[in-house]
């Protein structure tokens, strides 16, 4: 009954229930986006925290010495991929496509290296300061000592994850010395579980989906006063860690002379699961770059939890199962049935919209990127690659409403590549095989 009523009220839901692709335009988007749930001050503090930790990070991870202890990714142009997409989908992408290479972020090879690692570092800092082991004026390289590892070993960090968040928290938490417990949903890939165990984390597996893994992790953590649960659905620390990326991107765009203004629109396509990673980045981008950045979240047709949450205004009170979808997708990082209420509410005036992609399109894109650019991203990350195509197919009304039609020749389409560099070779080959079949 509820389903029929929702379909009458929001006809787009019926299209989504049929697993047809859509682009939903957010009519609550505002030129001056704002929220009372989060503040730019928290992003500035997060950036300062990461600066304090730079001496520790380059000590603990030799691969960060070249970047002076900063976890950051490059921008890459992808002209051949743009051409391949145009040919495959038989349409012109007006403007230039580029990739933000978070699939190659140091330490854990995904966007989760921003939020996940930041929250572990922030928790470690709070504990060490509270127990008189550290002051903010100290050289944080002291955290790499055996004495500090023994101190952190008394404490546990727990998280529920479909994979990449668990990896970033497990790798960082174990490096500092914490006991780490990762509650993994049924969608999590075996290689991610194996790598976590190899790093010394405890992995608890569930037959159920992401929401159950998070709920169980939260319950267990509540039983242990020395356990810190990293809550992917509600954490402001995670959100702040992701948002730092926007300030850094602003500087990178200036370095490569990409303008963002009324005549040079920037479109950003962010793969979305529960919403924390894309939400944090989107918040930061709108705060630092303003109204001329147009942000779209990308979701699989079987798991469009953020789209239905924003479209109906119900946020976490509606799940993909409520409209008859099964939440099963090749995009394991996006296999989430219910969106974060916190993120959904923050995003109400920030993002331009959401779109959906099929698993077949993800695998086609994966194959094209390898052939055209020798660029490997995991299937979840390819949700972003389809953004410029969806905009061309279904976004003309949005472009007209925002007076963008005659500015598209100067547009930049930025694909936020969320993961892939840590995927084992045999898994890469299996994905390519699937794409070819």
C-alpha positions in Angstrom: 0.0 0.0 0.0 2.8 2.4 1.0 4.6 1.5 -2.2 1.5 2.4 -4.4 1.1 5.7 -2.6 4.7 6.6 -3.0 4.6 5.7 -6.8 1.6 8.0 -7.2 3.3 10.8 -5.4 6.7 10.4 -7.0 6.3 8.8 -10.5 10.1 8.6 -10.9 10.1 5.9 -8.3 8.2 3.5 -10.6 11.0 4.0 -13.3 13.6 3.2 -10.6 11.6 0.2 -9.4 11.8 -1.1 -13.0 15.6 -0.7 -12.8 15.6 1.8 -15.7 18.3 4.5 -15.5 17.2 7.9 -14.4 18.6 11.4 -13.6 16.8 13.1 -10.7 17.1 16.9 -10.5 17.2 18.4 -7.1 14.7 21.3 -7.1 15.9 22.3 -3.5 19.4 23.2 -4.8 20.3 26.7 -3.7 22.8 29.2 -5.1 23.9 29.7 -1.5 23.7 26.2 -0.1 23.5 26.1 3.7 23.0 23.7 6.6 22.8 24.0 10.4 24.0 20.4 10.8 27.7 21.0 9.9 30.1 23.9 9.8 33.1 24.8 7.6 35.0 25.3 10.9 35.1 21.5 11.3 36.7 21.2 7.8 39.4 23.8 8.7 40.1 21.9 12.0 40.3 18.6 10.1 42.9 20.1 7.7 45.0 21.4 10.7 44.8 17.9 12.3 46.1 16.3 9.1 49.0 18.8 9.0 49.9 17.9 12.6 50.0 14.2 11.7 52.1 14.6 8.6 55.4 13.9 10.5 53.9 10.7 11.9 52.5 9.6 8.5 55.7 9.9 6.6 57.4 8.0 9.5 54.8 5.2 9.5 54.3 5.0 5.7 57.5 5.5 3.6 55.3 6.0 0.5 54.2 9.3 2.0 57.7 10.8 2.3 57.6 12.3 -1.2 54.3 14.1 -0.4 55.7 15.2 3.0 53.1 13.1 4.9 50.0 14.3 3.0 47.5 11.8 1.6 46.5 13.3 -1.8 45.7 12.3 -5.4 46.4 13.7 -8.8 44.1 15.1 -11.5 44.3 13.3 -14.9 42.8 14.2 -18.3 41.2 11.3 -20.1 40.6 12.4 -23.7 40.7 8.8 -25.1 38.1 7.6 -22.6 35.9 10.6 -23.4 36.0 9.6 -27.0 35.4 6.0 -26.3 32.3 6.9 -24.2 31.0 9.1 -27.0 31.4 6.3 -29.5 29.9 3.6 -27.3 26.8 5.7 -26.3 26.6 7.5 -29.6 26.5 11.0 -28.1 28.7 14.0 -27.8 30.1 15.0 -24.4 30.5 18.8 -24.6 33.4 20.0 -22.5 36.5 18.2 -21.1 36.5 15.1 -18.9 39.1 14.7 -16.1 39.6 12.2 -13.3 40.3 12.9 -9.6 42.5 9.9 -8.9 41.3 8.8 -5.4 41.6 5.2 -6.6 45.3 5.7 -6.3 45.4 7.4 -2.8 48.3 6.1 -0.7 47.8 3.7 2.2 44.4 2.2 1.2 43.7 3.0 -2.4 40.3 4.6 -2.2 38.4 7.8 -1.2 38.0 6.2 2.2 41.7 7.0 2.8 40.4 10.6 3.4 37.5 10.1 5.9 38.4 6.7 7.4 42.1 7.5 8.1 41.2 11.0 9.3 38.8 9.7 12.0 41.3 7.1 13.2 44.0 9.8 13.5 41.6 12.2 15.2 40.6 9.5 17.8 44.2 8.6 18.4 45.0 12.3 19.0 42.1 12.7 21.5 43.2 9.6 23.5 46.9 10.6 23.5 46.2 14.2 24.6 43.6 13.1 27.3 46.2 10.7 28.8 49.0 13.3 28.8 51.0 11.4 26.1 50.8 14.2 23.5 50.2 17.9 23.1 49.3 19.7 19.8 52.7 21.4 19.9 54.6 18.1 19.9 56.2 16.4 16.8 53.6 13.7 16.1 56.3 11.4 14.8 56.4 10.3 18.5 53.2 8.3 17.8 55.3 5.8 15.7 57.1 4.6 18.8 56.5 1.2 20.4 55.5 2.9 23.7 52.6 4.6 21.9 51.6 1.4 20.0 51.4 -0.3 23.4 49.2 2.6 24.7 46.8 2.4 21.8 46.7 -1.5 22.0 44.4 -1.1 25.1 41.7 0.4 22.8 39.5 -1.0 20.1 38.2 0.7 16.9 35.2 -0.9 15.2 33.4 -0.2 11.9 30.7 -1.7 9.7 31.7 -1.7 6.0 31.1 -3.1 2.5 34.9 -3.0 2.1 36.9 0.1 1.4 36.1 2.0 4.6 37.0 -1.1 6.6 40.3 -1.3 4.7 41.3 2.3 5.4 40.4 2.0 9.1 41.9 -1.5 9.5 45.2 -0.5 7.9 45.5 2.8 9.8 44.2 1.5 13.1 46.6 -1.5 13.1 49.6 0.7 12.2 48.9 2.9 15.3 48.5 -0.2 17.4 44.8 -0.3 18.0 42.7 -3.5 18.1 40.5 -3.2 15.1 37.2 -5.0 14.4 35.5 -4.7 11.0 31.9 -5.9 10.5 31.7 -6.8 6.8 28.4 -7.1 4.8 27.7 -9.9 2.4 28.7 -7.7 -0.5 32.3 -7.3 0.7 34.9 -8.9 -1.6 37.0 -11.8 -0.3 40.3 -10.1 -1.1 39.4 -7.1 1.1 38.6 -9.4 4.0 41.8 -11.3 3.5 43.9 -8.1 3.4 42.4 -6.9 6.6 43.1 -10.2 8.4 46.7 -10.1 7.0 47.0 -6.6 8.6 45.9 -8.0 11.9 42.3 -6.8 12.0 39.4 -9.0 13.2 36.8 -9.4 10.4 33.3 -10.5 11.3 31.2 -11.5 8.3 27.5 -11.3 7.8 25.1 -12.9 5.3 23.0 -9.7 5.4 23.7 -6.4 3.8 25.5 -3.2 4.9 22.8 -1.9 7.2 22.9 -5.1 9.3 26.7 -5.1 9.5 26.7 -1.4 10.8 23.9 -2.1 13.3 25.7 -5.2 14.7 29.0 -3.3 14.9 27.3 -0.4 16.7 25.7 -2.8 19.2 28.9 -4.7 20.0 30.9 -1.4 20.4 28.3 -0.1 22.9 29.2 -3.1 25.2 32.9 -2.1 25.4 33.8 1.3 27.0 37.2 1.2 25.4 35.8 0.8 21.9 35.3 3.6 19.4 32.7 2.9 16.7 33.3 4.7 13.4 29.7 5.3 12.3 29.6 5.6 8.5 26.0 6.8 8.7 26.4 9.6 11.2 30.1 10.5 11.8 31.0 14.2 11.5 34.7 13.3 11.7 34.4 11.1 8.6 32.5 13.8 6.8 35.1 16.5 7.7 37.9 14.3 6.5 36.3 13.9 3.1 35.5 17.6 2.9 39.2 18.5 3.2 39.6 17.2 -0.4 37.6 20.1 -1.7 40.0 22.8 -0.5 42.9 20.8 -2.0 41.1 20.3 -5.3 40.5 24.1 -5.5 44.3 24.6 -5.5 44.9 21.8 -8.0 42.4 23.2 -10.5 44.2 26.6 -10.2 47.5 24.9 -10.9 46.2 23.3 -14.2 44.4 26.6 -15.2 40.9 25.1 -15.0 38.5 27.9 -14.2 35.3 27.5 -12.3 32.9 30.5 -12.8 29.7 31.5 -14.5 31.1 30.8 -17.9 33.2 27.7 -16.9 30.9 25.3 -15.1 32.4 22.4 -13.2 30.3 19.1 -13.1 31.4 16.6 -10.4 30.2 13.0 -10.5 30.5 11.1 -7.2 29.7 7.4 -6.7 27.4 7.1 -3.6 26.8 4.4 -1.1 25.5 5.4 2.3 26.6 9.0 1.4 29.4 10.0 3.8 32.3 10.2 1.2 30.4 12.0 -1.6 28.5 14.1 0.9 31.7 15.4 2.6 33.3 16.1 -0.8 30.2 17.8 -2.1 29.8 20.0 1.0 33.4 21.1 0.7 33.2 21.8 -3.0 30.1 24.0 -2.7 31.6 25.9 0.3 35.0 26.5 -1.5 33.9 26.7 -5.2 30.3 28.1 -4.8 27.3 27.9 -7.1 29.3 27.1 -10.3 30.1 23.6 -9.3 27.3 21.2 -10.1 27.4 17.9 -8.1 25.7 14.7 -9.0 25.7 11.5 -7.0 25.9 8.2 -8.9 24.2 5.0 -7.8 23.5 1.5 -9.2 20.0 0.8 -10.4 19.6 -1.8 -7.7 20.8 0.4 -4.8 19.7 4.1 -5.3 19.2 4.7 -1.6 20.3 8.4 -1.6 18.2 9.2 -4.7 15.0 7.8 -3.2 15.8 9.4 0.2 16.3 12.8 -1.2 13.5 12.5 -3.8 10.9 11.6 -1.2 12.4 13.6 1.7 12.2 10.4 3.8 16.0 9.9 3.9 16.7 6.8 6.1 13.0 6.1 6.6 12.8 4.5 3.1 15.0 1.7 1.7 15.5 0.4 -1.8 13.6 -2.8 -0.7 10.5 -0.6 -0.1 10.2 0.1 -3.8 10.9 -3.6 -4.7 14.7 -3.5 -5.4 17.1 -6.2 -4.2 20.3 -4.1 -3.5 22.4 -6.6 -5.5 25.1 -5.0 -7.6 28.6 -5.5 -9.0 29.4 -2.1 -7.4 30.1 -3.6 -3.9 31.0 -0.2 -2.4 27.6 1.2 -3.4 25.5 -1.8 -2.3 23.6 0.2 0.4 19.8 -0.1 0.9 19.2 2.9 3.2 21.0 6.3 3.0 22.5 8.3 5.9 19.9 10.7 7.3 22.6 13.1 8.4 24.2 13.3 5.0 20.8 13.4 3.2 19.7 16.3 5.3 23.0 18.2 4.8 22.8 17.7 1.1 19.3 19.0 0.6 20.4 22.4 -0.9 24.0 21.3 -1.9 23.8 18.8 -4.7 22.3 19.2 -8.2 20.9 15.7 -8.4 21.5 12.0 -8.6 21.6 9.5 -11.4 21.6 5.7 -11.7 23.7 3.2 -13.8 23.4 -0.4 -14.7 25.9 -3.1 -13.8 26.4 -3.7 -17.5 27.3 0.0 -18.0 29.8 -0.2 -15.1 31.6 -3.2 -16.7 31.5 -1.6 -20.2 33.1 1.5 -18.7 35.7 -0.6 -16.9 36.7 -2.2 -20.2 36.7 1.1 -22.1 39.0 2.8 -19.5 41.5 -0.1 -19.6 41.5 -0.1 -23.4 41.5 3.7 -23.9 43.7 4.9 -21.0 45.2 1.8 -19.3 43.2 3.1 -16.3 41.8 0.5 -13.8 39.1 1.5 -11.4 36.8 -0.9 -9.5 33.2 -1.2 -10.8 31.9 1.1 -8.0 34.2 3.9 -9.2 32.9 3.7 -12.8 29.5 5.0 -11.6 31.1 8.4 -11.9 32.3 7.8 -15.5 28.7 7.7 -16.7 27.9 11.1 -15.3 28.5 13.2 -18.5 26.5 10.6 -20.5 23.5 10.8 -18.1 23.6 14.6 -18.1 23.5 14.6 -21.9 20.7 12.0 -21.9 18.4 13.3 -19.2 19.8 16.6 -17.9 18.8 19.1 -20.5 16.1 20.6 -18.3 18.7 21.1 -15.5 21.1 22.8 -18.0 18.3 25.1 -19.3 17.1 25.9 -15.7 20.7 26.9 -14.7 21.4 28.8 -18.0 24.2 26.4 -18.9 23.4 25.2 -22.4 25.6 27.8 -24.2 28.4 27.4 -21.6 29.0 23.6 -22.0 31.9 24.0 -24.5 33.8 25.5 -21.5 32.6 22.9 -19.0 34.8 20.5 -17.1 33.4 17.1 -16.1 35.2 15.7 -13.1 34.9 12.0 -12.4 35.7 11.3 -8.7 37.5 7.9 -9.1 36.7 6.3 -5.7 38.7 3.1 -5.6 40.7 0.5 -7.5 44.5 0.5 -7.1 44.5 -2.2 -4.4 42.4 -4.7 -6.4 44.5 -7.9 -7.0 45.5 -8.7 -10.5 43.3 -11.8 -10.7 40.2 -9.8 -9.7 41.0 -7.2 -12.4 41.2 -10.0 -14.9 37.9 -11.4 -13.7 36.1 -8.1 -14.1 37.5 -7.6 -17.6 36.5 -11.2 -18.5 32.9 -10.4 -17.3 32.9 -7.2 -19.3 33.9 -9.1 -22.4 31.3 -11.8 -22.0 
